[in-house]
Amino acid sequence: MHNQHTVTVHYLKKHTVVNMKDLIDSTVKWKWLTFLFSLSTFIFMFLCVSIWIIKDQEIETFSANAGTCAATELEERGETDSEKMNRIHGSILETLTREEINLVVDYLHDKMNLKHPKEAKIDQSFIHAIEVHTPKKKEVLDFWDNNGPKPKREAKVFIMHGDLSPPFIGEYIVGPLPNITYAEIINTTARTTKVPYIYRPFSSFEFMAIYRHVIARVAREAHQVLVESYNATPFNCGNQCLRFSMTPISSGYLPEGTRKSWFWFAHNVEFYTLHPLDFQFLVDMTSQDPKEWRILDVWYANQLFESLSVFLKAYTCEQINKTRIPFPTGEERTFSSLEMRENQFPENGRRPPRQFYPDGPRFEINKNTIKYLTWDFKFKMSTTNGLQLFDIKFDSERIIYELSMQEVTVLYSGFSPTNRMLYYADSAGLFGTRSRGLVPSVDCPENARFIDSYLYSANEDGHRTYENAFCVFEHNSNYPLRRHRAYGRSGAFYGGLVNTVLVVRTIMSVINYDYVFDYMFYQNGMVEIRVLLTGYLGTSFYVPQEEPYGAHVRKTVIAGLHNHLFNFKVDLDIKGTKNIFETLDIKMENKTDPWYGHHHMQNAYSRNIRQTEKEAAYKYNFSTPKYLLVSNRRKHTPQNVRRSYRIKPSGMSKLLLPENYGFSRSISWARYQVAITKQKDWEESSSSIFTMWDAKQPVVNFQSYIDDNDSIVDEDLVAWVTLGTQHLPQTENLPNTLTAGGALSLFLSPFNYFDEDPSMRSKDSVRITPKDPKRPTEGANVQRHHRYSHHCSPIPNYPDVHISKNSTTIFT
């Protein structure tokens, strides 16, 4: 037993030792395994954290670059000295603030018997519009360039004096702001500043009077006609209503001292201008008291009646044909709407391309100053003229003092009385108040900067902020501004620059038309003004006699032939204000060949400095092609060529109305594609808000700017440029599309202004050269000047959520 016990103990000891050894070996192994696992885990975690940090940095970079490209907000930073100076310089042109407008309104109401907009009537006195008054150019330039005194800040105010005898509209200067001491009617012989009341522009007060004293009478006395003929009325009509339109008659067609307008009805559906009806009536609106307005002629069923009572008697006695146009339903209602149609495309639902800023926007807006690459300029919004640009500089050198749109006119043709008198000058509607409600992602890119304007107009109840009045964005047009590819074994290279431009865009909605105005700034020093026309067609009721004057687009609808004309002011300052206007006249040369002795014909040109304003009034002629140049005789290139800018209209239309006939006297600027005049502060615009009515005595007679025939050699010059188109609509214009087949453009191009193309300095360019010039196909070096960035797809910055809660930006 003892031995057995000893053996057992020994066995246990032996195996315990062995097991302990195994256990120790196993523990060490696990420790190593644990260590290795921990180490690998640490390394893995380190790598994960590193990757996470790197990716996070990339995401931050993406957000700062491509991400912020969706928001376009500039990072906060201090104002530079240059920006401060620009802000101070721009302040004299800034749109009036709410506080300044209040000062003007309070001062005028204290000095005159004026009604506030919410209580005014057409036969009372009230403020029609207020805007900042642009100081004299010499004072502005002295302040900007020579540290001269700051010009006075003043307001320009149009006041309707409907309760005076005789009534008139006064154009006042009120100032100085903020401590106002005077309100004076402008004293100038260049235009009428005390305007006859019969030339008054559109106002909401006149439309209220029209509803009360004209439409109400027609609705009451002709109720049976309207219901039987059109199954609709203007009042208490539920969802079957009539809407009226107004065609003012220019005083050029009327006896002295009278004011008349044609009115016509349409079914009030989307959109009413495509649902015209054949009930037209002429109203004498000469009196400032609307109770004295008289309904004169009536046109119905292609017949003219001498009064409303005569027409109603003929209708009641069954002596005339009667029109029957049911209120639109179904397809007759939807054809004119902008609702989505069937057979939609694209079938796969893929979204359209978008543009974004990979590193954030390259332009800055500081108060009313915009800076983009080598460009900088100032802007202001005029209640009457709309968006105006000033002090346009390239490389800190002023090229254009003022660039602004002056007038839009539309001249229709037709058979019916309304159509024959349909001549619109859209400035009557106050351009500044028509510029608003731009929609991101459609009207402008989603990442554009949208600028509000703050204006005063009685038509809008006085004070008002006009949201999204215009926008600013950089646009990649995706075609080269310049490029060349040289190939083969001798001198192979490639160089190119994509065309990216800064665009300042405003869109004006005037009744049925929408006008898209783009001011575009190129990297080579060129400026382009582009006009696109969209919106709805102007139409009238179809009768066979209308055929020569329009396009028969629906059973009862004809869209009229019309002439659209736009006038722009371009105050060019080429290397200073002492400029000349010269033309390079291209003509056919027929000379003896000096080498072989036979006659040879070819093109040649000669320079022609225009001496006077009459010589500089240019009417386009294909037989006499010209380059139109504003030049500086004292500034030359190294080759002794005058430094110039070229004026190049692209999209012109001749005004066919004879001079001094009817409406044409109001728009004498339309006779010239380009007119050059000596700069005068009192010749500040080519048109006025009274142009629709004033042909008998034009408030602004542009022809007089030319007729005084001043010398224009070495003077401060202004170019007045007219773009236009004759448009005959077609069914493809229904319901709403671009008209006139594309854009109208005005190019202001450097012409020997720079020693070389300034875009050669642009980092947007690309250059490709062979690694071995002798073997150009075996690899090349690509030289870019911007860093590579990650591909990104910014989150769309659409306004849909905001609009779903508050749509005042769009619909007011």
C-alpha positions in Angstrom: 0.0 0.0 0.0 2.9 2.3 0.9 4.6 1.6 -2.3 1.4 2.0 -4.2 0.8 5.2 -2.4 4.3 6.3 -3.2 3.9 5.4 -6.8 0.6 7.3 -6.9 2.1 10.3 -5.3 5.0 10.2 -7.6 2.7 9.8 -10.6 0.7 12.7 -9.5 3.7 14.8 -8.9 5.1 13.9 -12.2 2.0 14.6 -14.1 1.3 17.7 -12.0 4.6 19.0 -13.1 4.0 18.1 -16.7 0.5 19.6 -16.5 1.8 22.7 -14.8 4.5 23.0 -17.6 1.8 22.6 -20.2 -0.3 25.1 -18.4 2.5 27.6 -18.2 3.3 27.0 -21.8 -0.3 27.4 -22.7 -0.7 30.6 -20.6 2.4 32.2 -22.3 0.9 31.2 -25.7 -2.4 32.9 -24.9 -0.6 35.9 -23.6 1.2 36.2 -26.9 -2.0 35.6 -28.7 -3.7 38.2 -26.6 -0.9 40.6 -27.2 -0.9 40.0 -30.9 -4.6 40.3 -31.1 -4.5 43.5 -29.1 -1.7 44.9 -31.2 -3.6 44.0 -34.4 -6.8 45.5 -33.0 -4.8 48.7 -32.1 -3.3 48.9 -35.6 -6.7 48.2 -37.1 -8.3 50.9 -34.9 -5.5 53.3 -35.7 -6.0 52.7 -39.4 -9.8 53.1 -39.1 -9.4 56.3 -37.1 -6.8 57.6 -39.6 -9.0 56.8 -42.5 -12.0 58.3 -40.7 -10.0 61.5 -40.0 -8.8 61.7 -43.6 -12.3 61.1 -44.9 -13.7 63.6 -42.4 -11.2 66.1 -43.6 -12.2 65.3 -47.2 -15.9 65.6 -46.2 -15.1 69.0 -44.6 -13.2 70.0 -47.8 -16.2 68.8 -49.9 -18.5 70.8 -47.7 -16.3 73.8 -47.9 -15.9 73.5 -51.6 -18.6 71.6 -53.3 -20.9 71.6 -50.3 -20.9 75.4 -49.9 -21.3 75.6 -53.6 -24.9 74.8 -52.9 -25.2 77.5 -50.3 -22.9 80.1 -51.9 -22.4 81.9 -48.6 -19.2 83.7 -48.3 -17.2 83.1 -45.1 -17.1 86.0 -42.6 -14.0 88.1 -42.8 -12.9 91.7 -42.3 -13.5 94.4 -44.9 -10.5 95.3 -47.0 -9.5 98.9 -47.7 -10.5 98.4 -51.3 -13.9 97.0 -50.3 -14.4 99.9 -47.9 -13.6 102.4 -50.6 -16.0 100.6 -53.0 -18.7 100.7 -50.4 -18.3 104.4 -49.8 -18.2 105.2 -53.5 -21.2 103.0 -54.2 -23.2 104.6 -51.4 -24.1 107.6 -53.5 -26.0 105.3 -56.0 -27.5 102.9 -53.5 -31.3 102.4 -53.6 -33.1 104.5 -51.0 -33.5 102.8 -47.7 -36.8 102.5 -45.8 -35.7 105.3 -43.5 -34.9 107.6 -46.3 -38.2 106.9 -48.1 -40.0 107.7 -44.8 -38.2 111.0 -44.6 -39.2 111.9 -48.1 -42.9 110.8 -47.7 -43.2 112.7 -44.3 -41.7 115.8 -45.8 -43.9 115.9 -48.9 -47.1 115.1 -46.9 -46.2 117.9 -44.6 -45.7 120.4 -47.5 -48.5 119.3 -49.9 -52.1 118.0 -49.7 -51.3 114.4 -50.5 -53.3 111.2 -49.9 -51.6 108.0 -48.7 -51.7 105.1 -51.2 -54.3 103.1 -49.4 -56.9 105.9 -49.5 -56.0 107.8 -52.7 -58.2 108.2 -55.7 -57.4 109.1 -59.3 -58.8 112.7 -58.8 -56.6 113.4 -55.8 -53.0 114.1 -55.2 -50.6 111.3 -54.2 -47.0 110.1 -54.6 -46.8 107.7 -57.6 -43.2 106.6 -57.3 -39.9 107.4 -55.4 -36.4 106.5 -56.3 -32.8 107.7 -55.7 -31.7 110.6 -58.0 -28.5 109.9 -59.8 -26.1 112.9 -59.2 -24.3 114.6 -62.1 -21.7 112.5 -63.7 -18.9 115.0 -63.2 -19.6 115.3 -59.5 -19.6 111.5 -59.2 -16.3 111.1 -61.0 -14.8 113.9 -59.1 -15.8 112.1 -55.9 -14.6 108.7 -57.1 -11.4 109.6 -58.8 -10.2 112.9 -57.3 -11.4 112.7 -53.7 -13.8 115.5 -54.4 -16.8 116.3 -52.2 -19.5 113.7 -51.9 -22.5 114.5 -54.0 -25.8 115.3 -52.3 -28.1 112.4 -51.8 -31.5 113.2 -53.3 -34.7 111.5 -54.2 -36.6 111.8 -57.5 -40.4 111.7 -56.9 -43.3 111.5 -59.3 -46.5 113.1 -57.8 -50.0 112.8 -59.3 -51.9 116.1 -58.8 -55.3 115.0 -59.8 -57.1 117.5 -57.7 -55.4 120.6 -59.0 -56.6 122.8 -61.8 -55.3 122.0 -64.3 -54.2 118.5 -63.0 -50.7 117.4 -63.8 -47.9 115.0 -62.9 -44.9 116.6 -61.4 -41.3 115.3 -61.4 -39.6 116.5 -58.2 -36.2 116.5 -56.7 -36.3 116.2 -52.9 -33.3 116.6 -50.7 -30.7 116.6 -49.4 -31.1 113.5 -47.4 -31.3 113.0 -44.5 -32.0 116.6 -43.6 -34.5 117.6 -46.3 -35.0 121.3 -47.0 -36.5 121.4 -50.6 -38.9 119.7 -52.9 -38.7 121.3 -56.4 -40.0 120.4 -59.8 -37.0 119.6 -61.9 -36.0 122.6 -64.1 -34.8 121.4 -67.5 -35.5 122.0 -71.1 -34.5 118.4 -72.0 -37.9 116.9 -71.0 -41.2 117.9 -69.6 -41.3 117.7 -65.8 -44.8 119.1 -65.4 -46.7 116.6 -67.4 -50.4 116.9 -68.6 -52.7 114.6 -66.6 -54.0 113.0 -69.8 -50.5 111.4 -70.1 -50.7 109.7 -66.7 -49.2 106.2 -66.5 -51.0 103.2 -65.3 -52.0 103.3 -61.6 -53.9 101.0 -59.4 -56.2 103.9 -58.6 -57.2 104.3 -62.2 -57.9 100.6 -62.5 -60.1 100.8 -59.4 -62.0 103.7 -61.0 -62.3 101.7 -64.2 -63.9 98.8 -62.3 -66.2 101.1 -60.5 -67.3 103.5 -63.2 -66.7 101.6 -66.5 -66.7 97.8 -66.1 -69.5 98.0 -63.6 -71.7 99.9 -66.0 -71.0 97.6 -68.9 -71.6 94.5 -66.7 -74.9 96.0 -65.6 -76.3 97.3 -68.9 -74.9 94.5 -71.1 -75.4 91.6 -68.6 -77.7 89.7 -71.0 -75.2 90.0 -73.8 -72.3 88.7 -71.7 -74.2 85.8 -70.3 -75.7 84.7 -73.6 -72.5 85.3 -75.6 -69.8 84.1 -73.2 -71.6 82.4 -70.3 -69.7 84.7 -67.9 -69.7 88.1 -66.3 -67.1 90.4 -64.6 -68.8 90.4 -61.2 -70.4 87.9 -58.9 -69.4 85.3 -61.4 -68.2 82.3 -59.2 -65.7 80.4 -61.3 -67.0 81.7 -64.7 -65.6 85.2 -64.9 -64.7 87.7 -67.5 -61.4 89.7 -67.3 -60.8 93.0 -69.0 -57.7 94.3 -70.7 -56.9 97.9 -71.7 -55.4 99.3 -74.8 -54.4 102.9 -74.3 -54.5 105.1 -77.4 -51.5 107.2 -78.0 -52.2 110.9 -78.2 -50.7 110.9 -81.7 -54.0 109.4 -82.9 -56.4 111.6 -80.8 -57.6 115.2 -80.8 -55.5 117.6 -78.6 -56.1 117.2 -74.9 -58.0 113.9 -74.9 -57.3 110.5 -73.3 -59.1 107.4 -74.6 -58.6 103.7 -74.3 -60.1 100.6 -75.8 -61.1 97.8 -73.5 -61.8 94.1 -74.3 -63.0 91.1 -72.4 -61.5 87.6 -72.1 -62.5 84.4 -70.2 -60.6 84.5 -67.0 -58.8 81.2 -67.0 -55.1 80.2 -67.2 -54.1 82.2 -69.1 -56.7 84.8 -70.1 -54.7 86.3 -73.1 -55.3 83.1 -75.0 -59.0 83.4 -74.5 -60.0 86.7 -76.1 -63.6 87.6 -76.9 -65.1 89.9 -79.4 -66.6 92.5 -77.0 -64.6 95.7 -77.3 -65.6 99.2 -76.1 -63.9 102.6 -76.3 -63.9 104.9 -73.3 -63.2 108.6 -73.1 -61.0 109.0 -69.9 -60.0 112.7 -70.4 -61.5 114.0 -67.2 -59.6 113.4 -63.9 -63.1 112.7 -62.4 -63.9 109.1 -63.4 -67.6 109.7 -62.9 -67.4 111.8 -66.1 -65.8 109.0 -68.2 -68.0 108.1 -71.2 -68.4 104.8 -73.0 -68.2 105.5 -76.7 -68.0 102.9 -79.5 -68.6 99.2 -79.2 -67.2 96.5 -81.4 -69.0 93.1 -81.4 -69.4 90.3 -83.9 -67.1 92.1 -86.3 -69.3 95.2 -86.3 -68.7 98.7 -84.9 -71.5 100.5 -83.1 -71.4 104.2 -82.2 -72.5 103.8 -78.6 -73.3 101.2 -76.0 -77.0 102.0 -76.2 -77.1 101.6 -80.0 -75.4 98.3 -79.7 -77.7 97.0 -77.0 -80.8 98.0 -79.0 -79.5 96.2 -82.1 -78.7 93.1 -80.0 -82.1 93.1 -78.3 -84.0 93.6 -81.6 -82.2 90.7 -83.2 -80.7 93.0 -85.9 -77.1 91.6 -85.7 -75.3 88.3 -85.6 -74.7 87.0 -82.1 -71.5 85.4 -80.8 -71.7 82.2 -78.8 -68.4 81.2 -77.1 -69.1 78.9 -74.1 -66.9 79.2 -71.0 -63.8 77.0 -71.5 -63.9 73.5 -70.1 -61.8 70.4 -70.7 -59.2 70.7 -73.5 -60.4 74.2 -74.4 -59.4 75.2 -70.8 -56.2 73.3 -70.4 -54.5 74.1 -73.7 -53.6 77.5 -72.4 -52.4 76.3 -69.0 -48.9 75.3 -67.9 -50.0 72.0 -66.5 -48.0 68.9 -67.4 -49.1 67.2 -70.6 -49.3 63.5 -71.3 -46.6 61.4 -72.9 -44.1 62.8 -70.5 -40.4 62.5 -71.0 -37.8 61.5 -70.2 -39.3 58.1 -69.5 -36.5 57.1 -67.1 -37.0 60.2 -65.0 -33.3 61.1 -65.0 -32.7 64.7 -63.8 -31.2 67.4 -65.9 -27.5 68.6 -65.5 -26.6 71.0 -62.8 -23.8 73.5 -62.2 -22.1 74.1 -58.9 -19.0 75.9 -57.5 -16.4 73.3 -56.5 -14.6 75.8 -54.3 -17.4 78.2 -53.6 -18.4 81.2 -55.6 -15.7 83.4 -57.2 -17.7 86.6 -57.0 -18.4 88.8 -54.0 -21.2 91.2 -53.2 -20.5 94.0 -50.8 -23.5 96.3 -50.4 -24.2 97.4 -54.0 -20.7 96.5 -55.3 -20.0 93.2 -57.2 -16.5 91.9 -57.7 -15.7 89.0 -60.0 -12.1 88.0 -61.0 -10.8 91.2 -62.6 -14.3 92.9 -62.9 -16.0 95.1 -60.4 -19.0 97.3 -60.7 -21.9 98.9 -58.8 -25.7 98.5 -59.1 -28.9 100.2 -58.2 -32.5 99.4 -58.7 -34.6 102.2 -60.1 -38.4 102.2 -59.6 -38.9 103.5 -63.1 -36.0 102.0 -65.1 -35.3 98.8 -63.2 -31.7 97.4 -62.8 -28.9 99.8 -63.6 -25.2 99.1 -63.5 -22.5 101.8 -62.9 -18.8 102.2 -62.8 -17.9 98.9 -64.6 -14.2 98.3 -64.3 -11.8 95.8 -65.7 -8.4 95.6 -64.0 -9.5 98.6 -61.9 -9.9 100.7 -65.0 -13.4 102.1 -65.8 -14.8 101.0 -69.2 -18.5 101.8 -68.7 -19.9 104.5 -66.5 -23.6 103.4 -66.9 -25.3 100.4 -68.5 -29.0 100.3 -68.3 -32.2 99.3 -70.1 -34.3 102.3 -71.1 -37.5 101.1 -72.7 -39.4 98.1 -74.1 -42.1 98.7 -76.7 -44.4 96.3 -78.5 -46.2 97.4 -81.7 -49.0 95.1 -82.8 -51.0 95.0 -86.0 -54.6 94.0 -86.5 -58.0 94.5 -88.0 -60.2 95.2 -85.0 -60.2 98.6 -83.4 -58.3 97.4 -80.4 -55.6 95.6 -82.4 -55.0 98.6 -84.6 -54.2 100.8 -81.6 -52.2 98.2 -79.6 -48.9 100.0 -79.0 -47.3 99.3 -75.6 -44.4 101.1 -73.9 -43.9 98.9 -70.9 -42.1 101.5 -68.7 -45.6 102.7 -67.8 -45.7 99.7 -65.5 -42.6 100.9 -63.6 -39.8 98.4 -64.5 -38.4 98.2 -61.0 -41.6 96.9 -59.5 -41.9 94.3 -62.3 -38.6 92.7 -61.3 -39.2 90.2 -58.5 -40.0 86.6 -57.6 -37.1 84.8 -59.3 -37.3 81.1 -58.6 -34.0 79.2 -57.8 -33.2 76.3 -60.1 -35.4 77.7 -62.9 -35.0 81.4 -63.3 -31.5 81.3 -62.0 -29.2 78.5 -60.8 -30.0 77.1 -57.4 -26.7 78.4 -56.1 -27.1 81.9 -57.4 -27.1 84.9 -55.0 -30.5 86.5 -55.0 -30.8 90.2 -54.3 -33.9 91.9 -52.9 -34.8 95.5 -53.7 -36.8 98.0 -51.6 -38.9 100.5 -53.6 -41.8 102.9 -53.2 -44.7 102.8 -55.6 -48.3 103.8 -55.0 -49.3 100.9 -57.2 -47.9 98.5 -54.5 -49.4 100.5 -51.6 -46.2 102.4 -51.1 -43.3 100.7 -49.3 -42.4 97.2 -50.4 -39.5 94.8 -50.5 -39.3 93.0 -53.8 -37.9 89.6 -53.0 -35.4 88.0 -55.5 -35.5 91.1 -57.7 -32.3 89.9 -59.5 -29.6 87.3 -59.2 -25.9 86.9 -59.7 -24.1 83.7 -60.6 -21.1 82.4 -62.5 -22.0 80.3 -65.5 -20.0 77.7 -67.4 -21.2 77.9 -71.0 -19.3 74.7 -71.8 -17.7 76.1 -75.0 -14.2 77.5 -75.3 -13.7 81.2 -75.1 -10.5 80.5 -77.0 -8.6 77.4 -78.1 -6.2 76.0 -80.7 -4.9 72.6 -81.5 -1.7 72.4 -83.5 -0.8 68.9 -84.5 1.8 66.8 -86.3 5.5 66.5 -85.7 6.2 70.2 -86.0 5.1 72.4 -83.1 2.3 70.3 -81.7 0.4 71.9 -78.8 -3.0 72.5 -77.4 -4.2 75.6 -75.5 -7.8 76.4 -74.5 -10.0 78.2 -72.0 -13.5 77.3 -71.2 -15.9 80.2 -71.3 -17.1 81.0 -67.9 -18.9 84.3 -67.3 -20.5 86.2 -64.5 -24.2 86.8 -65.1 -26.4 89.4 -63.5 -30.0 88.5 -64.4 -33.3 90.2 -63.8 -36.6 89.1 -65.3 -39.5 91.5 -65.7 -43.1 90.2 -66.0 -45.3 92.7 -67.8 -48.9 91.5 -68.3 -48.4 88.5 -70.6 -44.6 88.9 -71.4 -41.6 87.9 -69.4 -38.3 89.6 -70.4 -35.1 88.0 -69.3 -32.2 90.5 -69.2 -28.7 89.1 -68.7 -25.6 91.3 -68.2 -22.6 89.0 -68.8 -19.0 89.7 -68.1 -16.3 87.7 -69.9 -12.7 86.9 -69.0 -11.4 88.6 -72.1 -12.9 92.0 -71.2 -16.1 91.7 -73.2 -19.6 92.6 -71.9 -22.7 91.1 -73.4 -26.3 92.3 -72.8 -28.7 89.5 -73.8 -32.5 89.6 -74.0 -34.8 86.6 -74.0 -38.5 86.9 -74.6 -40.9 84.4 -73.0 -44.3 84.4 -71.4 -47.7 84.3 -73.2 -48.7 85.5 -76.6 -50.9 88.6 -77.0 -53.9 87.5 -79.0 -57.3 88.7 -80.2 -60.6 87.3 -81.4 -60.3 85.7 -84.8 -62.2 87.1 -87.8 -61.2 86.4 -91.4 -60.1 90.0 -91.9 -57.4 89.5 -89.2 -55.5 87.0 -91.4 -52.9 89.5 -92.8 -52.0 90.7 -89.4 -51.4 87.5 -87.4 -51.3 83.8 -87.1 -54.6 81.8 -86.7 -53.5 79.6 -83.8 -56.9 78.4 -82.4 -60.5 78.3 -83.7 -61.4 81.8 -82.3 -57.8 83.0 -81.5 -55.4 84.9 -83.7 -51.9 85.9 -82.4 -50.8 89.2 -83.8 -47.8 90.1 -85.8 -45.7 92.4 -83.6 -42.5 94.4 -83.4 -40.6 94.1 -80.1 -38.0 96.9 -79.5 -35.6 97.4 -76.6 -33.4 100.4 -76.0 -30.2 100.5 -73.9 -28.0 103.2 -72.6 -24.2 102.6 -72.7 -22.1 105.3 -71.3 -18.6 104.2 -72.4 -15.5 105.8 -71.0 -12.5 104.5 -73.0 -9.3 105.4 -71.1 -11.1 108.5 -69.8 -14.1 110.6 -70.8 -12.6 112.3 -73.9 -13.6 109.9 -76.6 -14.5 109.9 -80.3 -16.9 107.8 -82.3 -15.5 106.3 -85.4 -16.6 103.8 -88.0 -14.5 101.3 -89.9 -16.4 101.5 -93.2 -16.0 98.3 -95.3 -16.4 98.8 -99.0 -15.6 97.1 -102.3 -12.4 98.2 -103.9 -11.9 97.9 -107.6 -8.3 98.7 -108.6 -5.6 97.6 -111.0 -3.6 94.7 -109.7 -0.1 96.2 -109.2 1.5 92.8 -110.0 -0.3 91.7 -113.1 -2.1 94.8 -114.4 -5.7 93.5 -114.5 -8.6 94.8 -112.4 -9.1 93.1 -109.1 -12.0 93.5 -106.6 -11.7 93.0 -102.9 -12.9 94.3 -99.6 -11.1 97.2 -97.9 -11.9 99.6 -95.1 -11.3 103.2 -94.1 -11.6 104.9 -90.8 -14.2 107.7 -90.5 -14.4 109.9 -87.4 -17.9 111.1 -86.9 -17.9 114.8 -86.1 -21.5 115.5 -84.9 -24.4 113.7 -83.4 -26.3 113.6 -86.6 -23.4 111.9 -88.3 -23.3 109.4 -85.5 -27.0 108.3 -85.8 -26.6 104.9 -87.3 -29.2 103.0 -89.3 -28.1 99.5 -90.2 -27.6 98.9 -93.9 -26.3 95.6 -95.3 -24.8 97.5 -98.3 -22.5 99.5 -96.0 -21.1 97.2 -93.3 -19.3 99.0 -90.5 -17.4 98.5 -87.3 -18.8 100.9 -84.7 -16.1 102.1 -82.3 -15.8 104.4 -79.3 -12.1 105.2 -79.2 -9.6 107.4 -77.4 -7.4 109.5 -79.8 -4.8 109.9 -77.2 -4.3 106.3 -76.2 -2.7 103.9 -78.6 -1.2 100.4 -78.8 2.5 100.0 -79.4 1.5 99.7 -83.1 -0.1 103.2 -82.9 -3.7 101.9 -83.2 -6.3 103.7 -81.2 -7.6 101.9 -78.1 -11.3 101.3 -78.6 -14.4 99.3 -77.6 -16.7 98.0 -80.4 -20.5 98.2 -80.2 -22.0 95.2 -81.9 -25.8 94.8 -81.9 -26.9 91.2 -82.7 -30.6 91.2 -83.2 -32.0 94.3 -84.9 -35.3 95.3 -86.3 -36.3 98.4 -88.3 -39.2 100.6 -87.1 -41.4 100.7 -90.1 -43.8 103.4 -88.9 -43.1 106.7 -90.6 -41.5 109.5 -88.7 -43.9 111.8 -86.9 -46.8 109.3 -87.5 -48.9 108.5 -84.5 -47.1 106.5 -81.8 -43.6 106.7 -83.5 -42.9 110.3 -82.2 -42.8 108.8 -78.7 -40.1 106.3 -79.6 -37.8 108.2 -81.9 -34.9 106.3 -80.5 -36.3 103.2 -82.3 -35.3 104.8 -85.7 -31.7 104.1 -85.0 -29.8 100.9 -84.2 -27.1 103.0 -82.6 -27.1 106.7 -81.8 -24.1 108.4 -80.2 -24.7 111.7 -78.3 -22.6 114.0 -76.2 -23.1 113.1 -72.5 -25.5 115.6 -70.8 -26.9 115.0 -67.3 -30.3 116.3 -68.4 -30.4 113.8 -71.2 -30.5 111.0 -68.7 -32.9 108.6 -70.5 -34.3 107.9 -73.9 -37.9 107.3 -72.7 -40.2 107.9 -69.8 -43.1 106.4 -67.9 -45.4 108.6 -70.1 -44.3 107.2 -73.5 -47.5 105.2 -74.0 -49.6 108.3 -74.2 -47.4 111.4 -75.0 -46.8 111.3 -78.8 -48.5 114.8 -79.3 -45.9 116.3 -76.9 -43.3 113.7 -76.0 -42.2 114.1 -72.4 -38.8 112.8 -73.5 -38.1 113.7 -77.1 -35.0 111.6 -77.9 -34.8 113.0 -81.4 -33.9 116.4 -79.9 -30.8 114.8 -78.4 -29.6 114.3 -82.0 -31.1 117.4 -83.6 -29.0 119.9 -81.5 -26.1 118.3 -83.4 -23.3 118.8 -80.9 -19.8 118.0 -81.7 -18.8 114.6 -80.5 -15.0 114.8 -81.0 -13.0 114.3 -77.8 -16.1 114.5 -75.7 -17.8 112.3 -73.1 -20.1 110.1 -75.3 -23.2 108.0 -74.7 -24.3 105.2 -77.0 -28.1 104.4 -77.3 -28.6 101.0 -78.8 -31.8 99.4 -80.0 -32.4 95.7 -80.3 -35.5 94.3 -81.8 -37.4 91.6 -83.7 -40.5 91.2 -85.8 -42.4 88.2 -84.6 -45.2 86.3 -86.3 -46.4 83.6 -83.8 -47.1 80.0 -84.6 -48.9 77.1 -82.9 -45.6 76.0 -81.4 -45.8 79.2 -79.3 -48.8 77.8 -77.5 -49.3 78.1 -74.6 -46.1 79.6 -73.5 -42.6 79.5 -74.9 -39.7 81.6 -76.1 -40.7 83.9 -78.9 -38.7 85.4 -81.7 -36.6 82.4 -82.2 -33.9 83.1 -79.6 -31.9 85.8 -77.9 -31.2 89.4 -78.9 -27.7 90.5 -77.9 -25.5 93.6 -77.6 -21.8 93.0 -77.4 -19.3 95.5 -76.1 -16.0 94.1 -77.2 -12.5 95.3 -76.6 -11.0 96.4 -80.0 -7.2 97.0 -79.6 -8.0 98.1 -76.1 -5.6 95.5 -74.5 -2.1 94.7 -75.7 -3.1 91.1 -75.7 -6.1 89.0 -74.7 -6.4 89.4 -70.9 -7.8 85.9 -70.5 -4.3 84.7 -71.1 -3.9 85.3 -67.4 -6.8 83.1 -66.4 -6.0 80.0 -64.3 -9.0 78.3 -65.9 -6.9 77.6 -69.0 -5.4 74.3 -70.0 -2.2 73.7 -72.0 -1.0 70.4 -73.4 2.4 69.8 -74.9 4.2 66.7 -76.1 6.8 65.2 -73.7 9.0 64.8 -76.7 8.2 67.3 -79.5 9.7 64.9 -82.0 7.2 62.2 -81.0 4.1 64.1 -80.1 1.8 61.0 -80.1 3.8 59.2 -77.4 2.5 61.1 -74.4 2.0 64.7 -73.4 2.1 66.9 -70.3 -1.2 68.5 -69.2 -0.8 71.8 -67.4 -3.7 72.9 -65.3 -3.7 75.7 -62.7 -6.4 74.5 -60.4 -6.1 71.7 -57.9 -8.0 68.5 -58.5 -11.1 68.1 -56.3 -13.3 65.2 -55.5 -16.4 64.5 -57.5 -19.4 65.7 -55.6 -23.1 66.1 -56.0 -24.3 68.9 -53.8 -27.7 68.6 -52.2 -30.2 70.6 -54.3 -30.9 74.0 -52.7 -34.5 74.2 -54.0 -37.0 76.6 -52.5 -39.9 74.2 -52.4 -40.2 73.8 -48.7 -40.2 77.5 -48.1 -42.6 78.2 -50.9 -45.0 75.5 -49.5 -45.3 77.7 -46.4 -44.9 81.2 -47.8 -45.4 82.0 -51.5 -45.4 85.8 -51.2 -42.1 86.0 -53.1 -43.7 84.5 -56.2 -47.3 85.7 -56.2 -47.3 89.3 -54.9 
